[in-house]
Amino acid sequence: MKIAAAAYALDFLSDWDAYVAKLGEWVATGAATGADLLVFPEYGAMELASLGGADTAADLDAALTEVMRHAPRVSALHCDLAAQHKVHILGASAPAQAGASRPVNRATLYGPDGVIGHQDKQIMTRFEREDWDIAPGTDGLRVFDTPLGRIGILICYDAEFPLLGRALAEAGAEIILVPSCTEGVAGYTRVKVGAMARALENQCVVVQAPTVGVAEWCPAVDLNTGAAAIYGPPDLGFPDTGILAQTALNAPGWAVADVDIGAIHTVRREGAVLNHAHWPEQKIRLVQG
């Protein structure tokens, strides 16, 4: 199969039709590469805050409310596009009301037949917890069985924690999607290193899709740095660098790579190293002195 990861720039939208046209063009362009799975970034949906006007988009809390207001038709649009192009889509993550007093950060996976399911971010960054008051998800991690393979999702900061990635791998994940939104090079690098490490230690494919560019009208996502990429373990059947595809830094567009699920099982069985199988051998004994 083929996977496409978006390096996605946020726009101030004039109206709902502008969003429909933009997303439709992105999906059509991604599908035209032959991709079976399109991955959009964390908080890419925050551009919908602009539909409430400049004052709404500039207010941290009002922006969340405005984006959530459009959730039903965002979902319907993604379902239509996935069916039209016969692709799977990880939609850009968005705030969602999950029964808690504050919104969670949720990414929804769509297939040609409709909504497959969603994943909420597990661990909040300092900005999310101290300034924005985004709540962590409480439903835990999920692995989605799809015709493309078994897919897990680690939203941005979650990819920096190895036990989360390991939990997905032990549940059968072959592909881990990492939608991200990072302000500067340091933040982007942290998520990139985390994503590459998860690919190495779990001998799987990890897909990073970031927001890029400037959106000064929305302080929650005003500066965005990143490159879209698809990573694998630097071992048998994969590039020596572990990088299957990568866009230029801060350049909007798609990173596209062919991915063979069989190659993941082969490297886990026959690789020069067997990180996935040897994980349980980590028995830490500290010696005093």
Backbone as JSON, one array per atom type, in Angstrom:
{
  "sequence": "MKIAAAAYALDFLSDWDAYVAKLGEWVATGAATGADLLVFPEYGAMELASLGGADTAADLDAALTEVMRHAPRVSALHCDLAAQHKVHILGASAPAQAGASRPVNRATLYGPDGVIGHQDKQIMTRFEREDWDIAPGTDGLRVFDTPLGRIGILICYDAEFPLLGRALAEAGAEIILVPSCTEGVAGYTRVKVGAMARALENQCVVVQAPTVGVAEWCPAVDLNTGAAAIYGPPDLGFPDTGILAQTALNAPGWAVADVDIGAIHTVRREGAVLNHAHWPEQKIRLVQG",
  "N": [[0.85, -1.19, 0.0], [0.25, 2.38, -0.14], [1.25, 5.25, 1.67], [0.43, 8.56, 2.64], [1.61, 11.46, 4.15], [0.68, 14.53, 5.54], [2.14, 17.73, 5.4], [0.88, 20.43, 6.7], [-0.54, 23.55, 6.15], [-2.15, 26.13, 7.97], [-5.1, 28.02, 7.32], [-6.8, 31.19, 7.33], [-10.12, 31.08, 7.09], [-12.63, 32.05, 4.8], [-15.27, 31.23, 4.74], [-17.47, 28.37, 5.31], [-17.55, 26.95, 2.89], [-15.06, 27.5, 1.83], [-13.41, 25.94, 3.41], [-14.36, 23.38, 2.73], [-13.6, 23.32, 0.04], [-10.81, 23.53, 0.3], [-10.04, 21.26, 1.87], [-11.04, 19.28, 0.22], [-9.39, 19.59, -2.02], [-6.88, 18.96, -0.92], [-7.27, 16.26, -0.18], [-7.86, 15.13, -2.67], [-5.47, 15.61, -4.03], [-3.69, 14.12, -2.45], [-4.78, 11.55, -2.77], [-4.36, 11.25, -5.47], [-1.72, 10.56, -5.66], [-1.76, 7.91, -5.4], [-2.04, 7.02, -2.89], [-3.26, 5.06, -0.19], [-3.83, 5.64, 2.38], [-4.28, 8.62, 4.06], [-2.79, 11.06, 6.07], [-3.46, 13.55, 8.34], [-2.56, 16.5, 10.33], [-2.02, 17.09, 13.93], [-4.25, 19.26, 15.59], [-4.88, 20.51, 13.22], [-7.45, 21.15, 12.58], [-7.97, 23.51, 13.87], [-8.06, 25.71, 12.24], [-10.67, 26.09, 11.62], [-11.65, 27.71, 13.57], [-11.53, 30.26, 12.6], [-13.88, 30.66, 11.27], [-15.62, 31.75, 13.02], [-14.9, 34.36, 13.11], [-12.43, 37.01, 13.55], [-12.05, 37.83, 16.24], [-13.02, 35.67, 17.73], [-11.32, 33.59, 16.86], [-8.96, 34.51, 17.95], [-9.19, 34.15, 20.62], [-8.44, 31.91, 23.15], [-10.23, 30.09, 24.44], [-12.72, 30.53, 23.21], [-12.11, 29.86, 20.61], [-11.83, 27.07, 20.72], [-14.49, 26.31, 21.26], [-15.77, 27.21, 18.94], [-14.59, 25.59, 16.95], [-15.47, 23.05, 17.77], [-18.16, 23.34, 17.31], [-18.49, 22.85, 14.64], [-18.1, 20.16, 14.31], [-19.93, 17.96, 13.54], [-20.44, 18.37, 10.74], [-17.86, 18.42, 9.79], [-17.09, 15.78, 10.2], [-18.91, 14.49, 8.47], [-18.06, 15.51, 6.01], [-15.46, 14.43, 5.81], [-16.12, 11.71, 5.72], [-17.51, 11.63, 3.27], [-15.44, 12.34, 1.48], [-13.58, 10.3, 1.9], [-15.05, 8.11, 0.97], [-15.55, 8.89, -1.67], [-12.95, 8.98, -2.81], [-12.04, 6.53, -2.15], [-10.3, 5.97, 0.02], [-8.46, 5.73, 3.14], [-8.56, 7.99, 5.86], [-6.84, 9.81, 8.26], [-8.19, 12.21, 10.03], [-7.42, 15.69, 10.66], [-6.57, 16.48, 13.99], [-8.83, 17.62, 16.58], [-10.47, 19.72, 19.03], [-12.67, 18.06, 21.28], [-15.69, 17.37, 22.96], [-15.81, 15.22, 25.55], [-17.36, 14.3, 27.6], [-16.1, 15.15, 29.85], [-15.35, 18.11, 31.82], [-13.77, 19.76, 30.35], [-12.5, 20.13, 26.95], [-11.14, 17.36, 25.04], [-8.29, 16.34, 23.05], [-8.74, 15.17, 19.96], [-8.33, 12.72, 17.43], [-9.74, 11.47, 14.48], [-10.34, 8.5, 12.71], [-11.12, 7.67, 9.43], [-12.74, 5.62, 7.0], [-13.43, 4.24, 3.7], [-16.01, 3.36, 4.12], [-17.02, 4.89, 6.13], [-16.89, 6.3, 9.51], [-14.26, 4.94, 11.38], [-13.17, 5.01, 13.93], [-11.91, 6.74, 16.9], [-9.1, 8.44, 18.42], [-8.02, 9.74, 21.46], [-5.77, 12.18, 22.7], [-3.28, 11.32, 25.08], [-1.41, 12.37, 26.94], [-0.83, 15.55, 28.1], [0.82, 18.47, 26.83], [2.78, 21.12, 28.38], [1.71, 23.6, 27.59], [-0.87, 22.85, 26.78], [-1.96, 21.92, 29.2], [-1.47, 23.94, 31.11], [-2.08, 26.46, 30.05], [-4.1, 26.25, 28.05], [-5.86, 24.4, 28.94], [-6.64, 21.78, 28.1], [-8.07, 18.58, 28.28], [-6.8, 15.33, 29.24], [-7.26, 12.29, 27.38], [-9.43, 9.66, 28.44], [-10.09, 7.13, 27.71], [-8.06, 5.44, 26.98], [-5.63, 3.74, 24.85], [-6.07, 2.68, 21.44], [-6.19, 0.09, 18.98], [-6.71, -0.12, 15.59], [-8.28, -2.29, 13.46], [-7.88, -2.58, 10.1], [-8.38, -2.83, 6.51], [-5.92, -2.14, 5.56], [-4.06, -2.76, 7.43], [-3.04, -3.09, 10.91], [-3.63, -0.37, 12.87], [-2.36, 2.14, 14.98], [-2.53, 5.14, 17.0], [-0.64, 7.87, 18.04], [-0.79, 10.89, 19.4], [1.14, 13.54, 18.73], [2.85, 14.74, 21.41], [2.45, 12.36, 22.79], [3.91, 10.52, 21.34], [6.43, 10.72, 22.31], [6.76, 9.06, 24.42], [7.85, 5.99, 25.29], [6.48, 3.73, 26.37], [3.84, 4.01, 25.65], [3.88, 3.68, 22.87], [4.85, 1.07, 22.89], [2.75, -0.32, 24.09], [0.83, -0.17, 22.05], [2.16, -1.66, 20.07], [2.32, -4.17, 21.29], [-0.32, -4.77, 21.3], [-0.71, -5.35, 18.71], [-0.25, -3.41, 16.72], [0.86, -2.35, 13.56], [1.35, -0.14, 12.12], [1.92, 3.14, 13.16], [0.41, 6.17, 13.66], [1.32, 9.55, 13.8], [0.13, 12.41, 14.27], [1.07, 15.84, 14.42], [1.82, 18.98, 16.08], [3.83, 21.53, 16.38], [5.67, 24.24, 17.74], [8.37, 25.28, 17.33], [11.7, 24.44, 16.05], [12.93, 22.82, 17.96], [10.75, 21.57, 19.32], [9.54, 20.21, 17.16], [11.67, 18.5, 16.55], [11.8, 16.94, 18.86], [9.44, 15.43, 18.67], [9.87, 14.18, 16.23], [12.22, 12.64, 16.77], [11.13, 11.01, 18.76], [9.16, 9.65, 17.23], [10.77, 8.28, 15.36], [12.2, 6.69, 17.11], [10.15, 5.09, 18.15], [9.55, 3.63, 15.86], [11.92, 2.23, 15.55], [12.24, 0.69, 18.0], [9.94, -0.82, 18.08], [9.88, -1.98, 15.65], [8.3, -1.15, 13.38], [6.17, 0.79, 11.17], [6.08, 4.29, 11.28], [4.24, 7.25, 11.06], [4.56, 10.63, 10.58], [2.76, 13.61, 10.67], [2.74, 16.99, 10.35], [1.61, 20.32, 11.37], [2.4, 23.3, 9.56], [4.01, 26.5, 9.09], [2.76, 29.92, 9.53], [0.18, 31.15, 11.61], [-0.98, 33.62, 12.7], [-3.35, 34.68, 13.59], [-4.54, 32.94, 15.33], [-3.75, 32.23, 18.44], [-3.23, 29.79, 19.7], [-2.13, 28.13, 17.81], [-0.19, 29.58, 16.45], [2.46, 29.63, 15.48], [4.17, 27.29, 13.53], [6.16, 24.49, 13.02], [7.73, 22.04, 11.06], [8.22, 18.86, 9.36], [6.76, 16.58, 7.16], [6.82, 13.03, 7.39], [7.67, 9.57, 6.84], [8.54, 6.81, 8.62], [10.62, 3.95, 9.24], [12.08, 0.98, 10.76], [15.64, 1.14, 10.76], [16.73, -1.19, 9.13], [16.59, -4.56, 7.86], [15.01, -4.58, 4.78], [14.18, -1.97, 4.91], [15.03, 1.58, 4.53], [18.45, 2.56, 5.17], [18.63, 4.82, 6.73], [16.26, 4.83, 8.01], [14.28, 6.47, 7.09], [11.61, 6.62, 5.05], [10.26, 8.46, 3.49], [10.21, 12.05, 3.2], [9.26, 15.43, 3.63], [10.51, 18.73, 2.74], [11.62, 20.98, 5.33], [9.01, 22.8, 6.75], [7.61, 23.02, 4.39], [4.65, 22.99, 2.75], [2.74, 20.13, 1.81], [2.76, 16.71, 0.57], [4.29, 13.86, 2.02], [5.18, 10.84, 0.68], [5.08, 7.33, 0.6], [5.7, 3.93, -0.28], [4.53, 1.17, 1.54], [5.06, -1.96, 2.92], [3.31, -4.28, 4.58], [4.07, -6.87, 5.04], [6.85, -6.62, 5.11], [7.27, -5.52, 7.59], [6.67, -7.64, 9.33], [8.62, -9.38, 8.49], [11.06, -8.08, 9.18], [10.77, -8.03, 11.92], [11.07, -10.68, 12.43], [13.43, -11.52, 11.17], [15.38, -9.55, 11.24], [18.53, -7.7, 11.53], [18.76, -6.93, 14.14], [16.5, -7.59, 16.86], [14.51, -5.89, 18.11], [11.76, -5.69, 18.74], [11.04, -8.29, 19.58], [12.86, -8.67, 21.63], [12.26, -6.9, 23.6], [11.06, -7.65, 26.18], [13.3, -8.48, 27.56], [14.39, -6.47, 28.96], [15.45, -6.09, 31.88], [15.94, -4.33, 34.54], [18.52, -3.81, 36.76], [19.71, -2.13, 39.43], [22.8, -1.23, 40.73], [24.17, -0.44, 43.77], [26.51, 2.14, 44.71]],
  "CA": [[0.0, 0.0, 0.0], [0.97, 3.65, -0.14], [0.81, 6.17, 2.73], [0.78, 9.96, 2.43], [1.57, 12.27, 5.36], [0.55, 15.94, 5.17], [2.68, 18.92, 6.07], [-0.36, 21.15, 6.43], [-0.58, 24.95, 6.57], [-3.47, 26.59, 8.41], [-5.57, 29.22, 6.64], [-7.97, 31.91, 7.82], [-11.14, 30.7, 6.11], [-13.68, 33.06, 4.6], [-16.56, 30.61, 5.05], [-17.42, 26.91, 5.32], [-17.25, 26.46, 1.55], [-13.61, 27.58, 1.63], [-12.85, 24.75, 4.05], [-14.72, 22.24, 1.89], [-12.75, 23.35, -1.15], [-9.41, 23.27, 0.69], [-9.86, 19.86, 2.26], [-11.27, 18.48, -0.97], [-8.19, 19.64, -2.87], [-5.82, 18.2, -0.25], [-7.55, 14.83, -0.29], [-7.73, 14.74, -4.07], [-4.03, 15.59, -4.36], [-3.1, 12.97, -1.79], [-5.26, 10.32, -3.4], [-3.78, 11.17, -6.81], [-0.41, 9.92, -5.57], [-1.98, 6.49, -5.25], [-2.05, 6.69, -1.47], [-4.42, 4.38, 0.39], [-4.03, 6.24, 3.7], [-3.87, 10.03, 4.14], [-2.66, 11.41, 7.48], [-3.43, 14.98, 8.59], [-1.84, 16.78, 11.57], [-2.64, 17.52, 15.18], [-4.82, 20.61, 15.65], [-5.12, 21.11, 11.9], [-8.83, 21.63, 12.55], [-8.11, 24.81, 14.52], [-8.35, 26.77, 11.27], [-12.11, 26.31, 11.63], [-11.96, 28.8, 14.51], [-11.65, 31.5, 11.84], [-15.25, 30.82, 10.8], [-16.31, 32.59, 14.0], [-14.39, 35.72, 13.03], [-11.09, 37.25, 14.08], [-12.05, 37.88, 17.71], [-13.2, 34.3, 18.2], [-10.09, 32.83, 16.59], [-7.88, 35.03, 18.79], [-9.49, 33.81, 22.02], [-8.11, 30.5, 23.32], [-11.39, 29.26, 24.78], [-13.76, 30.69, 22.19], [-11.67, 29.12, 19.42], [-12.18, 25.67, 20.93], [-15.94, 26.18, 21.12], [-16.12, 27.39, 17.53], [-14.19, 24.39, 16.2], [-16.36, 21.94, 18.14], [-19.47, 23.6, 16.73], [-18.51, 22.35, 13.26], [-17.7, 18.76, 14.3], [-20.76, 17.03, 12.76], [-20.26, 18.46, 9.29], [-16.48, 18.01, 9.49], [-17.12, 14.32, 10.09], [-19.63, 14.13, 7.25], [-17.21, 15.84, 4.88], [-14.4, 13.42, 5.72], [-16.75, 10.46, 5.25], [-17.79, 11.77, 1.84], [-14.18, 12.34, 0.73], [-13.0, 8.95, 1.98], [-15.83, 7.25, 0.08], [-15.35, 9.33, -3.06], [-11.61, 8.66, -3.29], [-11.74, 5.16, -1.73], [-9.09, 6.03, 0.83], [-8.57, 5.92, 4.58], [-8.08, 9.33, 6.23], [-6.79, 10.28, 9.64], [-8.49, 13.63, 9.99], [-6.69, 16.56, 11.58], [-7.18, 16.41, 15.32], [-9.66, 18.76, 16.95], [-11.05, 19.6, 20.37], [-13.94, 17.34, 21.32], [-16.25, 17.25, 24.31], [-15.87, 13.77, 25.78], [-18.02, 14.06, 28.87], [-15.39, 15.89, 30.89], [-15.69, 19.54, 31.83], [-12.94, 20.42, 29.34], [-12.34, 19.33, 25.73], [-9.97, 16.54, 24.78], [-7.7, 16.51, 21.73], [-9.2, 13.92, 19.34], [-8.12, 12.44, 16.01], [-10.71, 10.48, 14.01], [-9.94, 7.71, 11.54], [-12.22, 7.42, 8.5], [-12.51, 4.71, 5.89], [-14.41, 4.41, 2.62], [-17.36, 3.02, 4.58], [-17.43, 5.77, 7.22], [-16.01, 6.47, 10.67], [-13.72, 3.71, 11.95], [-13.04, 5.25, 15.37], [-11.11, 7.91, 17.23], [-8.1, 8.33, 19.47], [-7.78, 10.96, 22.21], [-4.41, 12.35, 23.2], [-3.2, 10.8, 26.44], [-0.56, 13.18, 27.81], [-0.87, 16.94, 27.65], [2.0, 19.31, 26.96], [2.6, 22.19, 29.38], [0.78, 24.6, 27.06], [-2.23, 22.32, 26.81], [-2.49, 21.77, 30.56], [-1.32, 25.13, 31.94], [-2.65, 27.65, 29.41], [-5.26, 25.98, 27.21], [-6.75, 23.55, 29.74], [-7.14, 20.63, 27.35], [-8.09, 17.42, 29.16], [-6.29, 14.09, 28.65], [-8.25, 11.26, 27.11], [-9.58, 8.69, 29.53], [-10.48, 5.84, 27.16], [-6.89, 4.64, 26.67], [-5.17, 3.6, 23.47], [-6.81, 1.73, 20.62], [-5.62, -0.39, 17.73], [-7.8, -0.23, 14.63], [-8.11, -3.3, 12.4], [-8.35, -2.05, 8.82], [-7.86, -3.6, 5.37], [-4.54, -1.73, 5.31], [-3.21, -3.24, 8.51], [-3.47, -2.71, 12.25], [-3.18, 1.01, 12.99], [-2.46, 2.85, 16.25], [-2.33, 6.6, 16.88], [-0.03, 8.61, 19.15], [-0.89, 12.29, 19.0], [2.24, 14.47, 19.03], [3.62, 14.49, 22.63], [2.32, 10.94, 23.15], [4.94, 9.74, 20.65], [7.69, 10.85, 23.03], [6.72, 8.15, 25.57], [8.02, 4.66, 24.69], [5.55, 2.72, 26.82], [2.61, 4.13, 24.88], [4.13, 2.99, 21.61], [4.98, -0.37, 23.13], [1.41, -0.86, 24.33], [0.21, -0.35, 20.75], [2.83, -2.76, 19.38], [1.93, -5.43, 21.92], [-1.72, -5.01, 20.9], [-0.71, -5.75, 17.31], [-0.1, -2.32, 15.76], [1.91, -2.44, 12.56], [1.55, 1.24, 11.68], [1.55, 4.12, 14.18], [0.25, 7.51, 13.08], [1.71, 10.61, 14.74], [-0.18, 13.8, 13.89], [1.8, 16.7, 15.35], [1.71, 20.44, 15.97], [4.93, 22.02, 17.21], [5.96, 25.65, 17.45], [9.71, 25.54, 16.83], [12.51, 23.31, 15.61], [13.16, 21.91, 19.09], [9.55, 20.76, 19.51], [9.44, 19.3, 16.02], [12.71, 17.48, 16.67], [11.43, 16.01, 19.92], [8.43, 14.49, 18.16], [10.53, 13.39, 15.18], [13.08, 11.65, 17.42], [10.23, 10.05, 19.37], [8.55, 8.83, 16.19], [11.78, 7.38, 14.82], [12.5, 5.71, 18.16], [9.06, 4.12, 18.22], [9.71, 2.75, 14.71], [13.07, 1.36, 15.83], [12.09, -0.27, 19.09], [8.8, -1.7, 17.81], [10.07, -2.49, 14.3], [7.06, -0.87, 12.68], [6.16, 2.03, 10.4], [5.51, 5.42, 12.01], [3.93, 8.31, 10.11], [4.43, 11.94, 11.24], [2.12, 14.64, 9.84], [2.74, 18.2, 11.16], [1.22, 21.63, 10.87], [3.54, 24.12, 9.18], [3.73, 27.88, 8.73], [2.32, 30.92, 10.5], [-1.27, 31.44, 11.7], [-0.94, 34.6, 13.8], [-4.72, 34.99, 13.99], [-4.99, 31.96, 16.32], [-2.57, 32.11, 19.29], [-2.95, 28.4, 20.08], [-1.38, 27.48, 16.73], [0.28, 30.72, 15.66], [3.72, 29.28, 14.83], [4.18, 25.85, 13.28], [7.39, 24.05, 12.38], [7.79, 20.59, 10.91], [8.31, 18.2, 8.06], [6.05, 15.32, 7.14], [7.75, 11.93, 7.12], [7.28, 8.19, 7.08], [9.72, 6.17, 9.18], [10.64, 2.53, 9.54], [13.31, 0.62, 11.44], [16.77, 1.1, 9.82], [17.1, -2.59, 9.15], [16.22, -5.38, 6.73], [13.81, -4.21, 4.03], [13.9, -0.54, 5.09], [16.22, 2.4, 4.27], [19.47, 2.6, 6.23], [18.35, 5.97, 7.6], [14.95, 4.68, 8.61], [13.36, 7.45, 6.51], [11.06, 6.18, 3.77], [9.93, 9.67, 2.74], [10.19, 13.22, 4.06], [9.18, 16.71, 2.94], [11.42, 19.76, 3.23], [11.12, 21.63, 6.53], [8.04, 23.88, 6.61], [7.09, 23.07, 3.03], [3.36, 22.28, 2.67], [2.66, 19.09, 0.79], [2.64, 15.32, 1.01], [5.37, 12.87, 2.0], [4.5, 9.64, 0.19], [5.95, 6.15, 0.55], [5.13, 2.59, -0.34], [4.73, 0.42, 2.77], [4.71, -3.36, 2.81], [3.07, -4.85, 5.9], [4.9, -8.08, 5.13], [8.22, -6.25, 5.47], [7.29, -5.31, 9.04], [6.74, -8.95, 9.97], [9.92, -9.97, 8.15], [12.13, -7.48, 9.97], [10.58, -8.47, 13.3], [11.46, -12.08, 12.52], [14.73, -11.83, 10.57], [16.24, -8.38, 11.2], [19.86, -7.76, 12.14], [18.42, -6.89, 15.56], [15.11, -7.98, 17.06], [14.04, -5.05, 19.21], [10.37, -6.01, 19.09], [11.02, -9.55, 20.32], [13.75, -8.64, 22.79], [11.8, -5.89, 24.58], [10.86, -8.17, 27.54], [14.57, -8.77, 28.22], [14.83, -5.29, 29.72], [15.32, -6.3, 33.32], [16.85, -3.33, 35.07], [19.0, -4.04, 38.12], [20.59, -1.05, 39.82], [23.81, -1.63, 41.72], [24.55, 0.7, 44.62], [27.94, 2.41, 44.83]],
  "C": [[0.89, 1.24, 0.0], [0.36, 4.54, 0.94], [1.28, 7.57, 2.39], [0.57, 10.73, 3.73], [1.6, 13.74, 4.98], [1.4, 16.83, 6.05], [1.68, 20.02, 5.71], [-0.31, 22.56, 7.0], [-2.01, 25.36, 6.9], [-3.84, 27.9, 7.72], [-6.71, 29.87, 7.42], [-9.04, 31.76, 6.75], [-12.23, 31.76, 6.0], [-15.06, 32.51, 4.96], [-16.39, 29.09, 4.99], [-17.05, 26.35, 3.95], [-15.75, 26.51, 1.26], [-12.92, 26.37, 2.25], [-13.13, 23.51, 3.22], [-13.82, 22.16, 0.67], [-11.31, 22.99, -0.81], [-9.2, 21.8, 1.01], [-10.07, 18.94, 1.05], [-10.06, 18.44, -1.88], [-7.05, 18.84, -2.25], [-6.05, 16.7, -0.41], [-7.38, 14.35, -1.73], [-6.26, 14.65, -4.48], [-3.35, 14.4, -3.72], [-3.51, 11.67, -2.44], [-4.65, 10.14, -4.79], [-2.38, 10.57, -6.81], [-0.53, 8.4, -5.54], [-2.06, 6.05, -3.81], [-3.36, 6.04, -1.06], [-4.79, 4.98, 1.74], [-3.45, 7.64, 3.69], [-3.88, 10.43, 5.61], [-2.53, 12.93, 7.61], [-2.93, 15.25, 10.01], [-2.7, 17.03, 12.8], [-3.09, 18.98, 15.05], [-4.94, 21.29, 14.29], [-6.52, 21.68, 11.79], [-9.0, 23.0, 13.19], [-8.33, 25.94, 13.53], [-9.85, 27.04, 11.18], [-12.53, 27.38, 12.63], [-12.15, 30.12, 13.77], [-13.07, 31.72, 11.32], [-16.09, 31.64, 11.78], [-15.87, 34.03, 13.98], [-13.07, 35.87, 13.77], [-11.06, 37.24, 15.6], [-12.2, 36.48, 18.3], [-11.91, 33.5, 18.03], [-8.95, 33.25, 17.51], [-8.05, 34.69, 20.26], [-9.3, 32.31, 22.22], [-9.35, 29.64, 23.55], [-12.48, 29.35, 23.71], [-13.4, 29.93, 20.92], [-12.02, 27.64, 19.54], [-13.67, 25.44, 20.69], [-16.37, 26.27, 19.67], [-15.77, 26.15, 16.71], [-15.12, 23.23, 16.5], [-17.75, 22.1, 17.53], [-19.6, 22.98, 15.34], [-18.25, 20.85, 13.16], [-18.6, 17.85, 13.45], [-20.53, 17.14, 11.26], [-18.81, 18.22, 8.87], [-16.42, 16.49, 9.3], [-17.8, 13.88, 8.8], [-18.79, 14.39, 6.01], [-16.1, 14.81, 4.71], [-14.96, 12.08, 5.23], [-17.0, 10.5, 3.75], [-16.5, 11.66, 1.02], [-13.52, 10.97, 0.75], [-13.72, 7.99, 1.04], [-15.58, 7.59, -1.38], [-14.02, 8.86, -3.62], [-11.17, 7.24, -2.9], [-10.42, 5.09, -0.97], [-9.46, 6.01, 2.31], [-7.96, 7.28, 4.9], [-8.01, 9.43, 7.74], [-7.02, 11.77, 9.58], [-7.63, 14.43, 10.96], [-7.36, 16.55, 12.94], [-7.86, 17.73, 15.67], [-10.1, 18.62, 18.4], [-12.4, 18.88, 20.28], [-14.41, 17.25, 22.77], [-16.51, 15.77, 24.57], [-16.51, 13.44, 27.12], [-17.35, 14.75, 30.03], [-15.78, 17.36, 30.82], [-14.9, 20.32, 30.79], [-12.77, 19.53, 28.12], [-11.08, 18.47, 25.77], [-9.46, 16.87, 23.38], [-7.89, 15.19, 20.99], [-8.88, 13.86, 17.85], [-9.04, 11.31, 15.61], [-10.21, 9.82, 12.74], [-11.18, 7.36, 10.73], [-11.79, 6.4, 7.45], [-13.54, 4.93, 4.81], [-15.84, 4.12, 3.04], [-17.81, 3.87, 5.77], [-16.42, 5.85, 8.35], [-15.57, 5.11, 11.2], [-13.61, 3.84, 13.47], [-12.18, 6.47, 15.62], [-10.11, 7.58, 18.33], [-7.93, 9.69, 20.14], [-6.34, 11.0, 22.7], [-4.36, 12.0, 24.69], [-2.47, 11.74, 27.41], [-0.48, 14.59, 27.26], [0.5, 17.62, 27.79], [1.75, 20.39, 28.02], [1.62, 23.24, 28.88], [-0.65, 24.1, 27.15], [-2.8, 22.27, 28.23], [-2.45, 23.06, 31.37], [-2.0, 26.37, 31.36], [-3.99, 27.39, 28.72], [-6.29, 25.12, 27.92], [-7.44, 22.49, 28.89], [-7.03, 19.41, 28.26], [-7.47, 16.2, 28.48], [-7.43, 13.11, 28.39], [-8.27, 10.22, 28.2], [-9.9, 7.28, 29.02], [-9.3, 4.93, 26.82], [-6.58, 4.58, 25.19], [-5.97, 2.52, 22.75], [-5.97, 1.31, 19.43], [-6.79, -0.68, 16.79], [-7.44, -1.28, 13.57], [-8.71, -2.75, 11.12], [-7.84, -2.96, 7.7], [-6.4, -3.27, 5.06], [-3.56, -2.31, 6.31], [-3.76, -2.77, 9.84], [-2.8, -1.37, 12.59], [-3.39, 1.52, 14.41], [-2.14, 4.32, 16.04], [-1.73, 7.13, 18.17], [0.02, 10.07, 18.76], [0.26, 13.1, 19.58], [3.05, 14.06, 20.26], [3.56, 13.03, 23.05], [3.42, 10.1, 22.52], [6.29, 9.81, 21.34], [7.79, 9.88, 24.21], [6.75, 6.7, 25.07], [6.99, 3.63, 25.14], [4.2, 2.82, 26.12], [2.76, 3.43, 23.54], [4.22, 1.49, 21.78], [3.62, -1.03, 23.37], [0.69, -1.09, 23.0], [0.83, -1.54, 20.02], [2.42, -4.1, 19.97], [0.48, -5.78, 21.62], [-1.84, -5.31, 19.41], [-0.51, -4.66, 16.3], [1.09, -2.55, 14.84], [2.3, -1.06, 12.04], [1.1, 2.15, 12.82], [1.53, 5.49, 13.53], [0.51, 8.56, 14.15], [1.37, 11.97, 14.14], [0.45, 14.74, 14.9], [1.56, 18.17, 15.05], [2.75, 21.01, 16.92], [5.37, 23.41, 16.76], [7.31, 25.86, 16.78], [10.45, 24.27, 16.45], [12.73, 22.32, 16.75], [11.96, 21.0, 19.32], [9.36, 19.75, 18.39], [10.45, 18.16, 16.15], [12.38, 16.47, 17.76], [10.44, 14.97, 19.41], [9.05, 13.6, 17.08], [11.39, 12.29, 15.79], [12.22, 10.57, 18.1], [9.62, 9.11, 18.35], [9.55, 7.83, 15.62], [12.16, 6.31, 15.84], [11.41, 4.66, 18.27], [9.14, 3.15, 17.05], [10.84, 1.76, 14.94], [12.74, 0.28, 16.84], [10.93, -1.25, 18.86], [8.85, -2.32, 16.42], [8.76, -2.39, 13.5], [7.23, 0.4, 11.86], [5.46, 3.1, 11.22], [5.4, 6.6, 11.05], [3.73, 9.62, 10.87], [3.86, 12.96, 10.26], [2.0, 15.92, 10.67], [1.97, 19.36, 10.53], [2.49, 22.41, 10.54], [3.08, 25.55, 8.93], [3.17, 28.72, 9.87], [0.81, 31.1, 10.42], [-1.46, 32.41, 12.87], [-2.32, 34.93, 14.35], [-5.26, 34.03, 15.05], [-3.82, 31.64, 17.25], [-2.25, 30.68, 19.72], [-2.06, 27.7, 19.06], [-0.71, 28.52, 15.84], [1.58, 30.44, 14.91], [3.8, 27.76, 14.72], [5.41, 25.45, 12.48], [7.36, 22.54, 12.24], [8.02, 20.15, 9.49], [7.54, 16.89, 8.17], [7.02, 14.2, 6.79], [7.1, 10.59, 7.43], [8.54, 7.43, 7.45], [9.52, 4.67, 9.32], [11.89, 2.22, 10.34], [14.47, 0.59, 10.43], [17.38, -0.31, 9.8], [16.55, -3.26, 7.9], [14.91, -4.92, 6.07], [13.43, -2.75, 4.12], [15.16, 0.27, 4.81], [17.18, 2.42, 5.46], [19.25, 3.74, 7.2], [17.06, 5.8, 8.39], [13.9, 5.63, 8.03], [12.89, 6.96, 5.14], [10.7, 7.36, 2.88], [9.89, 10.84, 3.7], [10.09, 14.48, 3.2], [10.3, 17.63, 3.44], [10.79, 20.44, 4.44], [10.21, 22.8, 6.16], [7.5, 24.05, 5.19], [5.77, 22.31, 2.98], [3.37, 21.24, 1.56], [2.62, 17.71, 1.42], [3.99, 14.61, 0.97], [4.71, 11.53, 1.7], [5.5, 8.49, 0.11], [5.13, 4.88, 0.41], [5.49, 1.85, 0.95], [4.21, -0.99, 2.58], [4.54, -3.93, 4.22], [3.9, -6.11, 6.11], [6.31, -7.78, 5.54], [8.34, -6.01, 6.97], [7.41, -6.65, 9.76], [8.07, -9.63, 9.68], [11.03, -9.4, 9.01], [11.99, -7.85, 11.44], [11.06, -9.91, 13.51], [12.91, -12.32, 12.13], [15.71, -10.66, 10.57], [17.6, -8.61, 11.82], [19.76, -7.66, 13.66], [16.92, -7.16, 15.68], [14.52, -7.22, 18.24], [12.64, -5.44, 19.68], [10.31, -7.27, 19.96], [11.81, -9.48, 21.62], [13.33, -7.64, 23.86], [11.65, -6.47, 25.99], [12.17, -8.47, 28.28], [15.11, -7.58, 29.01], [14.51, -5.51, 31.21], [16.37, -5.43, 33.99], [17.21, -3.68, 36.52], [20.0, -2.95, 38.44], [21.54, -1.54, 40.91], [24.24, -0.38, 42.48], [26.08, 0.86, 44.64], [28.61, 2.66, 43.51]]
}
